[in-house]
Amino acid sequence: MGYGRGANSRLRQAVRQALDEFDGKLSTGDAAQVAYPHIFKAGKPFNKSAYHYLRTALREVAVCVGRTDEHPGRPLYWVSKQ
């Protein structure tokens, strides 16, 4: 597994796909379900390092626009940079 700019390309692609699926605005949790479907289907807990890599990919292709009070944990909402 490589490090550097290309190391997160799969996650960046998954984030772009999630932005398309959620009409350009999504929460971190929504992006996690698209980027890591195997974890959610298996019913496994989502760990901190996976969220870290996901947020890194989100920052590269999207902009954080705020938080919500509707859900536990107050997820961040993201919109595409383009």
C-alpha positions in Angstrom: 0.0 0.0 0.0 1.5 3.3 -1.1 1.7 6.5 0.7 1.5 10.1 -0.6 -0.9 11.7 -3.0 -2.2 8.5 -4.7 -2.7 6.6 -1.4 -6.2 8.0 -0.9 -7.4 7.8 -4.5 -10.0 5.0 -3.8 -11.5 7.0 -1.0 -11.6 10.2 -3.1 -13.4 8.3 -5.9 -15.9 6.9 -3.3 -16.5 10.4 -1.9 -17.2 11.8 -5.4 -19.6 8.9 -5.9 -21.3 9.7 -2.6 -21.6 13.4 -3.5 -23.4 12.3 -6.7 -25.7 9.9 -4.9 -26.7 12.5 -2.2 -27.2 15.4 -4.6 -24.0 17.3 -3.7 -24.5 17.5 0.1 -23.7 14.7 2.4 -22.7 13.9 6.0 -19.5 12.2 7.0 -21.6 9.1 7.9 -23.2 9.1 4.5 -19.8 9.1 2.9 -18.6 6.3 5.2 -21.4 4.1 4.1 -20.5 4.5 0.4 -16.7 4.3 1.0 -16.7 1.3 3.3 -19.9 -0.7 2.5 -18.2 -4.0 3.6 -17.8 -2.7 7.2 -21.4 -1.7 7.5 -22.8 -4.9 5.8 -20.7 -7.0 8.2 -22.1 -5.0 11.2 -18.6 -4.2 12.4 -17.8 -1.1 14.3 -16.3 1.8 12.3 -12.8 2.7 13.7 -11.1 6.1 14.2 -8.4 5.5 11.6 -11.0 4.8 8.9 -12.8 8.0 9.7 -9.5 9.9 9.6 -8.7 8.6 6.1 -12.3 9.4 5.0 -12.1 13.0 6.3 -8.8 13.4 4.5 -10.4 12.4 1.3 -13.4 14.6 2.0 -11.2 17.6 2.5 -9.6 17.0 -0.9 -12.8 17.0 -2.9 -15.3 18.8 -0.7 -15.8 21.7 1.6 -17.3 21.4 5.1 -20.3 23.6 5.4 -21.4 23.0 9.0 -22.9 20.6 11.5 -26.5 19.5 12.2 -28.3 19.2 15.5 -30.6 16.5 14.2 -28.4 13.4 14.7 -26.3 12.1 17.6 -22.7 13.0 17.2 -23.5 16.1 15.1 -22.0 14.9 11.8 -20.3 17.3 9.5 -22.0 18.2 6.2 -19.9 18.5 3.1 -20.5 19.9 -0.4 -18.4 19.5 -3.6 -15.6 22.0 -4.3 -16.6 22.1 -8.0 
